[in-house]
Amino acid sequence: MLGFLKKLLGQEVPWEELKAKKAVVLDVRTPAEFKAGHVKGAINIPLNNLPHNLRKIKKYGKPVITCCASGRRSGMAAKYLNSEGIEAWNGGPWQEVQRQLR
């Protein structure tokens, strides 16, 4: 299972390091999806709204863990945020992020 997740996410997420840095969890699903269930304390900014929220995200001054339903949108979000100078990691499905951050 772990090998599958690494392949899916395209990177090995340094969970312990991100927990220590109090990384921000950014859920890039739609508000309706977010409302149906999400990581406690996560911030919901849908993928298509990321460009309009860069200043806000940069102000957090912390690494970002992106999540969504499957890992596809969160992967796109992490790639975009990294290209804008924000340390971002694709956490994959929100349930996986929730499990890892317990």
N, CA, C and O atoms as CSV, one atom per row, in Angstrom:
chain,resi,resn,atom,element,x,y,z
A,1,MET,N,N,0.830,-1.203,0.000
A,1,MET,CA,C,0.000,0.000,0.000
A,1,MET,C,C,0.873,1.265,0.000
A,1,MET,O,O,0.591,2.218,-0.727
A,2,LEU,N,N,1.921,1.268,0.808
A,2,LEU,CA,C,2.776,2.440,0.880
A,2,LEU,C,C,3.431,2.740,-0.459
A,2,LEU,O,O,3.508,3.898,-0.869
A,3,GLY,N,N,3.904,1.701,-1.145
A,3,GLY,CA,C,4.505,1.897,-2.463
A,3,GLY,C,C,3.515,2.486,-3.452
A,3,GLY,O,O,3.866,3.338,-4.268
A,4,PHE,N,N,2.270,2.021,-3.372
A,4,PHE,CA,C,1.216,2.550,-4.237
A,4,PHE,C,C,1.012,4.040,-3.974
A,4,PHE,O,O,0.899,4.832,-4.909
A,5,LEU,N,N,0.966,4.418,-2.690
A,5,LEU,CA,C,0.759,5.832,-2.362
A,5,LEU,C,C,1.922,6.688,-2.829
A,5,LEU,O,O,1.714,7.788,-3.341
A,6,LYS,N,N,3.148,6.197,-2.661
A,6,LYS,CA,C,4.306,6.967,-3.132
A,6,LYS,C,C,4.219,7.181,-4.628
A,6,LYS,O,O,4.509,8.270,-5.125
A,7,LYS,N,N,3.819,6.138,-5.351
A,7,LYS,CA,C,3.695,6.244,-6.803
A,7,LYS,C,C,2.574,7.232,-7.157
A,7,LYS,O,O,2.733,8.067,-8.047
A,8,LEU,N,N,1.458,7.130,-6.462
A,8,LEU,CA,C,0.316,8.011,-6.705
A,8,LEU,C,C,0.669,9.469,-6.407
A,8,LEU,O,O,0.340,10.368,-7.180
A,9,LEU,N,N,1.331,9.687,-5.294
A,9,LEU,CA,C,1.630,11.053,-4.867
A,9,LEU,C,C,2.866,11.625,-5.546
A,9,LEU,O,O,3.031,12.843,-5.615
A,10,GLY,N,N,3.732,10.756,-6.046
A,10,GLY,CA,C,4.907,11.226,-6.760
A,10,GLY,C,C,6.018,11.726,-5.859
A,10,GLY,O,O,7.010,12.265,-6.348
A,11,GLN,N,N,5.874,11.562,-4.570
A,11,GLN,CA,C,6.881,12.029,-3.628
A,11,GLN,C,C,6.632,11.349,-2.294
A,11,GLN,O,O,5.526,10.880,-2.026
A,12,GLU,N,N,7.641,11.297,-1.472
A,12,GLU,CA,C,7.455,10.792,-0.120
A,12,GLU,C,C,7.246,11.981,0.784
A,12,GLU,O,O,8.143,12.808,0.952
A,13,VAL,N,N,6.077,12.072,1.363
A,13,VAL,CA,C,5.720,13.213,2.204
A,13,VAL,C,C,6.399,13.059,3.570
A,13,VAL,O,O,6.246,12.025,4.220
A,14,PRO,N,N,7.149,14.080,4.011
A,14,PRO,CA,C,7.811,14.019,5.319
A,14,PRO,C,C,6.826,14.381,6.448
A,14,PRO,O,O,6.909,15.462,7.031
A,15,TRP,N,N,5.907,13.471,6.739
A,15,TRP,CA,C,4.807,13.758,7.667
A,15,TRP,C,C,5.280,14.294,9.017
A,15,TRP,O,O,4.750,15.292,9.505
A,16,GLU,N,N,6.266,13.646,9.620
A,16,GLU,CA,C,6.712,14.069,10.954
A,16,GLU,C,C,7.276,15.488,10.923
A,16,GLU,O,O,7.001,16.292,11.813
A,17,GLU,N,N,8.058,15.786,9.904
A,17,GLU,CA,C,8.626,17.127,9.755
A,17,GLU,C,C,7.519,18.166,9.568
A,17,GLU,O,O,7.567,19.247,10.154
A,18,LEU,N,N,6.533,17.832,8.754
A,18,LEU,CA,C,5.439,18.773,8.501
A,18,LEU,C,C,4.593,18.978,9.750
A,18,LEU,O,O,4.124,20.087,10.008
A,19,LYS,N,N,4.394,17.912,10.526
A,19,LYS,CA,C,3.663,18.057,11.799
A,19,LYS,C,C,4.432,18.988,12.732
A,19,LYS,O,O,3.841,19.864,13.363
A,20,ALA,N,N,5.747,18.800,12.820
A,20,ALA,CA,C,6.577,19.629,13.697
A,20,ALA,C,C,6.529,21.102,13.283
A,20,ALA,O,O,6.574,21.993,14.131
A,21,LYS,N,N,6.440,21.348,11.980
A,21,LYS,CA,C,6.385,22.724,11.469
A,21,LYS,C,C,4.970,23.294,11.489
A,21,LYS,O,O,4.749,24.434,11.081
A,22,LYS,N,N,4.004,22.488,11.969
A,22,LYS,CA,C,2.593,22.892,12.000
A,22,LYS,C,C,2.103,23.336,10.625
A,22,LYS,O,O,1.523,24.409,10.465
A,23,ALA,N,N,2.355,22.480,9.642
A,23,ALA,CA,C,1.955,22.764,8.265
A,23,ALA,C,C,0.452,23.024,8.169
A,23,ALA,O,O,-0.344,22.481,8.935
A,24,VAL,N,N,0.097,23.854,7.225
A,24,VAL,CA,C,-1.295,24.189,6.951
A,24,VAL,C,C,-1.858,23.135,6.001
A,24,VAL,O,O,-1.240,22.817,4.985
A,25,VAL,N,N,-3.036,22.592,6.333
A,25,VAL,CA,C,-3.705,21.647,5.442
A,25,VAL,C,C,-4.655,22.440,4.562
A,25,VAL,O,O,-5.559,23.117,5.050
A,26,LEU,N,N,-4.439,22.345,3.264
A,26,LEU,CA,C,-5.229,23.073,2.284
A,26,LEU,C,C,-6.031,22.071,1.465
A,26,LEU,O,O,-5.464,21.300,0.692
A,27,ASP,N,N,-7.336,22.083,1.632
A,27,ASP,CA,C,-8.226,21.178,0.915
A,27,ASP,C,C,-8.702,21.899,-0.343
A,27,ASP,O,O,-9.359,22.938,-0.258
A,28,VAL,N,N,-8.371,21.347,-1.506
A,28,VAL,CA,C,-8.655,22.041,-2.769
A,28,VAL,C,C,-9.918,21.527,-3.470
A,28,VAL,O,O,-10.118,21.767,-4.660
A,29,ARG,N,N,-10.760,20.823,-2.724
A,29,ARG,CA,C,-12.033,20.357,-3.287
A,29,ARG,C,C,-13.062,21.491,-3.283
A,29,ARG,O,O,-12.803,22.581,-2.773
A,30,THR,N,N,-14.219,21.215,-3.854
A,30,THR,CA,C,-15.295,22.206,-3.870
A,30,THR,C,C,-15.844,22.392,-2.459
A,30,THR,O,O,-15.673,21.514,-1.614
A,31,PRO,N,N,-16.499,23.516,-2.192
A,31,PRO,CA,C,-17.094,23.713,-0.866
A,31,PRO,C,C,-18.076,22.594,-0.476
A,31,PRO,O,O,-18.130,22.198,0.688
A,32,ALA,N,N,-18.840,22.092,-1.434
A,32,ALA,CA,C,-19.787,21.006,-1.131
A,32,ALA,C,C,-19.052,19.738,-0.705
A,32,ALA,O,O,-19.462,19.069,0.243
A,33,GLU,N,N,-17.962,19.407,-1.407
A,33,GLU,CA,C,-17.170,18.234,-1.035
A,33,GLU,C,C,-16.564,18.425,0.354
A,33,GLU,O,O,-16.573,17.509,1.177
A,34,PHE,N,N,-16.040,19.617,0.602
A,34,PHE,CA,C,-15.423,19.937,1.884
A,34,PHE,C,C,-16.433,19.796,3.017
A,34,PHE,O,O,-16.129,19.240,4.073
A,35,LYS,N,N,-17.632,20.304,2.784
A,35,LYS,CA,C,-18.684,20.256,3.796
A,35,LYS,C,C,-19.057,18.818,4.148
A,35,LYS,O,O,-19.457,18.539,5.279
A,36,ALA,N,N,-18.929,17.912,3.193
A,36,ALA,CA,C,-19.295,16.508,3.409
A,36,ALA,C,C,-18.283,15.766,4.287
A,36,ALA,O,O,-18.571,14.667,4.763
A,37,GLY,N,N,-17.109,16.350,4.505
A,37,GLY,CA,C,-16.083,15.740,5.340
A,37,GLY,C,C,-14.728,16.303,5.000
A,37,GLY,O,O,-14.407,16.494,3.827
A,38,HIS,N,N,-13.915,16.578,6.032
A,38,HIS,CA,C,-12.595,17.160,5.802
A,38,HIS,C,C,-11.707,16.966,7.028
A,38,HIS,O,O,-12.176,16.575,8.097
A,39,VAL,N,N,-10.434,17.244,6.854
A,39,VAL,CA,C,-9.467,17.191,7.944
A,39,VAL,C,C,-9.779,18.340,8.903
A,39,VAL,O,O,-9.989,19.477,8.479
A,40,LYS,N,N,-9.807,18.025,10.207
A,40,LYS,CA,C,-10.069,19.060,11.206
A,40,LYS,C,C,-9.015,20.157,11.077
A,40,LYS,O,O,-7.816,19.878,11.054
A,41,GLY,N,N,-9.473,21.406,10.993
A,41,GLY,CA,C,-8.578,22.550,10.890
A,41,GLY,C,C,-8.139,22.886,9.476
A,41,GLY,O,O,-7.426,23.866,9.265
A,42,ALA,N,N,-8.559,22.082,8.504
A,42,ALA,CA,C,-8.176,22.340,7.112
A,42,ALA,C,C,-8.832,23.615,6.593
A,42,ALA,O,O,-9.908,24.012,7.040
A,43,ILE,N,N,-8.160,24.235,5.652
A,43,ILE,CA,C,-8.669,25.431,4.987
A,43,ILE,C,C,-9.127,25.022,3.596
A,43,ILE,O,O,-8.396,24.345,2.873
A,44,ASN,N,N,-10.320,25.424,3.223
A,44,ASN,CA,C,-10.869,25.053,1.920
A,44,ASN,C,C,-10.686,26.198,0.923
A,44,ASN,O,O,-11.313,27.252,1.030
A,45,ILE,N,N,-9.813,25.955,-0.040
A,45,ILE,CA,C,-9.658,26.872,-1.175
A,45,ILE,C,C,-9.683,25.988,-2.419
A,45,ILE,O,O,-8.699,25.307,-2.708
A,46,PRO,N,N,-10.789,25.988,-3.157
A,46,PRO,CA,C,-10.873,25.152,-4.355
A,46,PRO,C,C,-9.724,25.419,-5.325
A,46,PRO,O,O,-9.228,26.541,-5.427
A,47,LEU,N,N,-9.316,24.379,-6.025
A,47,LEU,CA,C,-8.175,24.441,-6.931
A,47,LEU,C,C,-8.227,25.658,-7.854
A,47,LEU,O,O,-7.224,26.352,-8.017
A,48,ASN,N,N,-9.375,25.919,-8.451
A,48,ASN,CA,C,-9.463,27.029,-9.408
A,48,ASN,C,C,-9.364,28.402,-8.740
A,48,ASN,O,O,-9.224,29.412,-9.429
A,49,ASN,N,N,-9.434,28.449,-7.408
A,49,ASN,CA,C,-9.321,29.727,-6.694
A,49,ASN,C,C,-7.924,29.976,-6.131
A,49,ASN,O,O,-7.678,31.031,-5.546
A,50,LEU,N,N,-7.015,29.036,-6.296
A,50,LEU,CA,C,-5.669,29.203,-5.737
A,50,LEU,C,C,-4.961,30.472,-6.215
A,50,LEU,O,O,-4.390,31.186,-5.390
A,51,PRO,N,N,-4.977,30.782,-7.519
A,51,PRO,CA,C,-4.264,31.983,-7.959
A,51,PRO,C,C,-4.736,33.263,-7.264
A,51,PRO,O,O,-3.951,34.192,-7.074
A,52,HIS,N,N,-6.007,33.312,-6.889
A,52,HIS,CA,C,-6.563,34.498,-6.245
A,52,HIS,C,C,-6.255,34.543,-4.749
A,52,HIS,O,O,-6.532,35.544,-4.088
A,53,ASN,N,N,-5.681,33.456,-4.214
A,53,ASN,CA,C,-5.420,33.363,-2.779
A,53,ASN,C,C,-3.944,33.202,-2.435
A,53,ASN,O,O,-3.610,32.871,-1.297
A,54,LEU,N,N,-3.061,33.431,-3.395
A,54,LEU,CA,C,-1.626,33.249,-3.157
A,54,LEU,C,C,-1.114,34.108,-2.005
A,54,LEU,O,O,-0.360,33.623,-1.161
A,55,ARG,N,N,-1.508,35.354,-1.963
A,55,ARG,CA,C,-1.039,36.256,-0.904
A,55,ARG,C,C,-1.451,35.718,0.468
A,55,ARG,O,O,-0.656,35.707,1.408
A,56,LYS,N,N,-2.689,35.281,0.563
A,56,LYS,CA,C,-3.214,34.723,1.815
A,56,LYS,C,C,-2.416,33.483,2.222
A,56,LYS,O,O,-2.046,33.338,3.387
A,57,ILE,N,N,-2.156,32.602,1.279
A,57,ILE,CA,C,-1.431,31.362,1.562
A,57,ILE,C,C,0.009,31.668,1.961
A,57,ILE,O,O,0.539,31.042,2.879
A,58,LYS,N,N,0.642,32.609,1.294
A,58,LYS,CA,C,2.020,32.986,1.639
A,58,LYS,C,C,2.094,33.566,3.038
A,58,LYS,O,O,3.093,33.373,3.732
A,59,LYS,N,N,1.052,34.274,3.470
A,59,LYS,CA,C,1.034,34.884,4.805
A,59,LYS,C,C,1.046,33.849,5.920
A,59,LYS,O,O,1.443,34.170,7.040
A,60,TYR,N,N,0.628,32.626,5.652
A,60,TYR,CA,C,0.658,31.594,6.690
A,60,TYR,C,C,2.098,31.363,7.145
A,60,TYR,O,O,2.335,31.041,8.309
A,61,GLY,N,N,3.052,31.525,6.244
A,61,GLY,CA,C,4.456,31.350,6.585
A,61,GLY,C,C,4.827,29.950,7.019
A,61,GLY,O,O,5.792,29.756,7.759
A,62,LYS,N,N,4.061,28.973,6.559
A,62,LYS,CA,C,4.288,27.573,6.927
A,62,LYS,C,C,4.189,26.711,5.670
A,62,LYS,O,O,3.625,27.129,4.659
A,63,PRO,N,N,4.748,25.498,5.748
A,63,PRO,CA,C,4.548,24.586,4.624
A,63,PRO,C,C,3.057,24.269,4.478
A,63,PRO,O,O,2.284,24.399,5.427
A,64,VAL,N,N,2.680,23.859,3.291
A,64,VAL,CA,C,1.288,23.541,2.987
A,64,VAL,C,C,1.195,22.071,2.575
A,64,VAL,O,O,2.009,21.575,1.796
A,65,ILE,N,N,0.193,21.393,3.112
A,65,ILE,CA,C,-0.138,20.031,2.674
A,65,ILE,C,C,-1.451,20.142,1.927
A,65,ILE,O,O,-2.467,20.520,2.510
A,66,THR,N,N,-1.443,19.817,0.639
A,66,THR,CA,C,-2.675,19.878,-0.136
A,66,THR,C,C,-3.370,18.522,-0.091
A,66,THR,O,O,-2.720,17.480,-0.004
A,67,CYS,N,N,-4.705,18.552,-0.152
A,67,CYS,CA,C,-5.472,17.309,-0.207
A,67,CYS,C,C,-6.747,17.541,-1.007
A,67,CYS,O,O,-7.183,18.674,-1.212
A,68,CYS,N,N,-7.325,16.441,-1.449
A,68,CYS,CA,C,-8.580,16.491,-2.212
A,68,CYS,C,C,-9.278,15.142,-2.032
A,68,CYS,O,O,-9.168,14.527,-0.972
A,69,ALA,N,N,-9.985,14.685,-3.044
A,69,ALA,CA,C,-10.681,13.401,-2.953
A,69,ALA,C,C,-9.777,12.228,-3.322
A,69,ALA,O,O,-9.826,11.181,-2.677
A,70,SER,N,N,-8.954,12.396,-4.356
A,70,SER,CA,C,-8.160,11.263,-4.855
A,70,SER,C,C,-6.659,11.514,-4.877
A,70,SER,O,O,-5.878,10.563,-4.910
A,71,GLY,N,N,-6.247,12.761,-4.860
A,71,GLY,CA,C,-4.837,13.115,-4.970
A,71,GLY,C,C,-4.498,13.812,-6.279
A,71,GLY,O,O,-3.406,14.362,-6.425
A,72,ARG,N,N,-5.423,13.794,-7.230
A,72,ARG,CA,C,-5.171,14.429,-8.519
A,72,ARG,C,C,-5.149,15.956,-8.415
A,72,ARG,O,O,-4.174,16.599,-8.803
A,73,ARG,N,N,-6.221,16.518,-7.895
A,73,ARG,CA,C,-6.285,17.988,-7.758
A,73,ARG,C,C,-5.249,18.496,-6.765
A,73,ARG,O,O,-4.648,19.551,-6.971
A,74,SER,N,N,-5.042,17.745,-5.689
A,74,SER,CA,C,-4.050,18.183,-4.699
A,74,SER,C,C,-2.644,18.142,-5.286
A,74,SER,O,O,-1.795,18.956,-4.919
A,75,GLY,N,N,-2.391,17.202,-6.193
A,75,GLY,CA,C,-1.097,17.152,-6.877
A,75,GLY,C,C,-0.894,18.371,-7.759
A,75,GLY,O,O,0.189,18.955,-7.787
A,76,MET,N,N,-1.935,18.748,-8.474
A,76,MET,CA,C,-1.863,19.943,-9.316
A,76,MET,C,C,-1.670,21.186,-8.451
A,76,MET,O,O,-0.908,22.085,-8.808
A,77,ALA,N,N,-2.361,21.233,-7.315
A,77,ALA,CA,C,-2.254,22.374,-6.412
A,77,ALA,C,C,-0.845,22.492,-5.838
A,77,ALA,O,O,-0.276,23.583,-5.805
A,78,ALA,N,N,-0.277,21.367,-5.383
A,78,ALA,CA,C,1.070,21.393,-4.806
A,78,ALA,C,C,2.089,21.842,-5.847
A,78,ALA,O,O,2.982,22.637,-5.552
A,79,LYS,N,N,1.951,21.332,-7.053
A,79,LYS,CA,C,2.873,21.716,-8.127
A,79,LYS,C,C,2.776,23.220,-8.399
A,79,LYS,O,O,3.796,23.894,-8.535
A,80,TYR,N,N,1.568,23.735,-8.476
A,80,TYR,CA,C,1.358,25.162,-8.718
A,80,TYR,C,C,1.939,26.002,-7.576
A,80,TYR,O,O,2.655,26.973,-7.821
A,81,LEU,N,N,1.627,25.628,-6.325
A,81,LEU,CA,C,2.108,26.401,-5.184
A,81,LEU,C,C,3.632,26.394,-5.112
A,81,LEU,O,O,4.244,27.420,-4.818
A,82,ASN,N,N,4.242,25.248,-5.379
A,82,ASN,CA,C,5.707,25.191,-5.403
A,82,ASN,C,C,6.275,26.115,-6.475
A,82,ASN,O,O,7.304,26.756,-6.265
A,83,SER,N,N,5.604,26.182,-7.625
A,83,SER,CA,C,6.083,27.054,-8.704
A,83,SER,C,C,5.969,28.527,-8.326
A,83,SER,O,O,6.623,29.380,-8.924
A,84,GLU,N,N,5.136,28.820,-7.331
A,84,GLU,CA,C,4.948,30.199,-6.855
A,84,GLU,C,C,5.774,30.483,-5.597
A,84,GLU,O,O,5.591,31.511,-4.945
A,85,GLY,N,N,6.689,29.555,-5.261
A,85,GLY,CA,C,7.577,29.774,-4.135
A,85,GLY,C,C,7.039,29.371,-2.775
A,85,GLY,O,O,7.598,29.757,-1.749
A,86,ILE,N,N,5.966,28.603,-2.753
A,86,ILE,CA,C,5.379,28.138,-1.502
A,86,ILE,C,C,5.742,26.662,-1.331
A,86,ILE,O,O,5.534,25.861,-2.243
A,87,GLU,N,N,6.287,26.299,-0.157
A,87,GLU,CA,C,6.592,24.889,0.095
A,87,GLU,C,C,5.276,24.137,0.235
A,87,GLU,O,O,4.527,24.355,1.187
A,88,ALA,N,N,5.001,23.262,-0.708
A,88,ALA,CA,C,3.735,22.534,-0.707
A,88,ALA,C,C,3.982,21.065,-0.993
A,88,ALA,O,O,4.835,20.706,-1.805
A,89,TRP,N,N,3.225,20.228,-0.317
A,89,TRP,CA,C,3.315,18.775,-0.452
A,89,TRP,C,C,1.945,18.216,-0.776
A,89,TRP,O,O,0.943,18.615,-0.181
A,90,ASN,N,N,1.905,17.296,-1.714
A,90,ASN,CA,C,0.652,16.637,-2.067
A,90,ASN,C,C,0.385,15.534,-1.054
A,90,ASN,O,O,1.043,14.493,-1.062
A,91,GLY,N,N,-0.587,15.774,-0.181
A,91,GLY,CA,C,-0.968,14.767,0.807
A,91,GLY,C,C,-1.890,13.712,0.262
A,91,GLY,O,O,-2.096,12.678,0.897
A,92,GLY,N,N,-2.458,13.955,-0.921
A,92,GLY,CA,C,-3.359,12.978,-1.536
A,92,GLY,C,C,-4.778,13.105,-1.005
A,92,GLY,O,O,-5.237,14.207,-0.708
A,93,PRO,N,N,-5.477,11.972,-0.885
A,93,PRO,CA,C,-6.860,12.011,-0.391
A,93,PRO,C,C,-6.930,12.575,1.027
A,93,PRO,O,O,-6.050,12.310,1.847
A,94,TRP,N,N,-7.952,13.335,1.310
A,94,TRP,CA,C,-8.060,13.991,2.611
A,94,TRP,C,C,-8.067,12.988,3.758
A,94,TRP,O,O,-7.576,13.286,4.847
A,95,GLN,N,N,-8.622,11.798,3.517
A,95,GLN,CA,C,-8.658,10.783,4.573
A,95,GLN,C,C,-7.245,10.320,4.936
A,95,GLN,O,O,-6.970,10.022,6.099
A,96,GLU,N,N,-6.351,10.258,3.948
A,96,GLU,CA,C,-4.959,9.887,4.202
A,96,GLU,C,C,-4.254,10.968,5.014
A,96,GLU,O,O,-3.489,10.663,5.928
A,97,VAL,N,N,-4.508,12.214,4.684
A,97,VAL,CA,C,-3.907,13.324,5.425
A,97,VAL,C,C,-4.398,13.276,6.879
A,97,VAL,O,O,-3.614,13.439,7.815
A,98,GLN,N,N,-5.672,13.056,7.048
A,98,GLN,CA,C,-6.241,12.981,8.399
A,98,GLN,C,C,-5.578,11.849,9.187
A,98,GLN,O,O,-5.249,12.023,10.361
A,99,ARG,N,N,-5.381,10.703,8.553
A,99,ARG,CA,C,-4.765,9.549,9.210
A,99,ARG,C,C,-3.317,9.856,9.603
A,99,ARG,O,O,-2.880,9.518,10.704
A,100,GLN,N,N,-2.585,10.494,8.704
A,100,GLN,CA,C,-1.178,10.787,8.949
A,100,GLN,C,C,-0.961,11.853,10.019
A,100,GLN,O,O,0.057,11.839,10.711
A,101,LEU,N,N,-1.898,12.763,10.157
A,101,LEU,CA,C,-1.721,13.884,11.096
A,101,LEU,C,C,-2.294,13.620,12.478
A,101,LEU,O,O,-2.253,14.503,13.335
A,102,ARG,N,N,-2.819,12.448,12.712
A,102,ARG,CA,C,-3.367,12.124,14.040
A,102,ARG,C,C,-2.303,12.162,15.090
A,102,ARG,O,O,-2.584,11.916,16.263
